[in-house]
């Protein structure tokens, strides 16, 4: 694996939306709690927001893959969960 130059903890923050998406899937489909699923989807933004703040404080630019993949995953799954379960604002 190529060294991206990012600390391991920072890479985990970028990858954290996957855990929240999985938990939201369980909340929507196994438990049947739509409200909890949407809260978990919103909480999925916490890792990338902290990672972006970290990069802003250090005046660094994050790698494109670290931004596109997690935020793209959240956007895609939000649309798919919204189509299947109904959007929280509608």
C-alpha positions in Angstrom: 0.0 0.0 0.0 1.4 3.4 -0.9 2.0 5.8 1.8 -0.3 8.8 1.4 1.5 10.9 3.9 -1.6 11.2 6.1 -1.5 10.0 9.7 -3.3 6.7 10.3 -5.9 8.4 12.6 -6.7 10.9 9.8 -7.2 8.1 7.3 -9.6 6.4 9.8 -11.6 9.7 10.0 -12.0 9.8 6.3 -13.1 6.2 6.2 -15.6 6.5 9.1 -18.7 7.3 6.9 -18.7 3.6 5.9 -19.3 2.6 9.5 -22.2 5.1 9.8 -23.7 4.0 6.5 -23.7 0.3 7.7 -25.3 1.3 11.0 -27.9 3.4 9.2 -28.7 0.4 7.0 -29.2 -1.8 10.1 -31.4 1.0 11.7 -33.5 1.3 8.5 -33.9 -2.4 7.6 -33.3 -4.6 10.6 -34.6 -2.4 13.5 -37.1 -0.5 11.4 -36.2 2.9 13.0 -36.1 5.5 10.2 -35.4 8.4 12.6 -32.3 6.6 14.0 -31.1 5.8 10.5 -31.2 9.5 9.4 -29.4 10.5 12.6 -26.7 8.0 11.8 -26.4 9.3 8.2 -26.0 12.8 9.5 -23.4 11.7 12.1 -21.5 10.1 9.2 -20.4 13.6 8.3 -18.6 14.0 11.6 -15.4 12.2 10.5 -14.9 14.0 7.2 -15.7 17.4 8.8 -13.1 16.8 11.6 -10.6 15.6 8.9 -11.2 18.7 6.8 -10.7 20.9 9.8 -7.5 19.1 10.6 -6.3 19.8 7.0 -7.4 23.5 7.2 -5.5 24.1 10.5 -2.4 22.5 9.1 -2.9 24.4 5.8 -2.7 21.2 3.8 -4.8 20.0 0.9 -6.4 16.5 1.4 -5.9 13.9 -1.3 -8.8 13.8 -3.7 -9.7 10.2 -3.0 -10.0 10.9 0.7 -12.7 13.5 -0.1 -14.5 12.0 -3.0 -15.0 8.5 -1.9 -16.4 9.0 1.6 -18.6 12.0 0.7 -19.7 10.3 -2.5 -20.7 7.2 -0.5 -22.7 9.4 1.9 -24.4 11.2 -1.0 -25.2 8.0 -2.9 -26.6 6.2 0.2 -28.6 9.2 1.2 -30.4 9.2 -2.1 -30.9 5.4 -2.1 -32.2 5.4 1.5 -34.4 8.4 0.7 -35.9 6.7 -2.3 -36.5 3.5 -0.3 -37.5 4.9 3.1 -38.6 8.4 2.3 -36.6 11.5 2.9 -36.7 13.0 6.4 -37.8 16.4 5.1 -40.5 15.2 2.8 
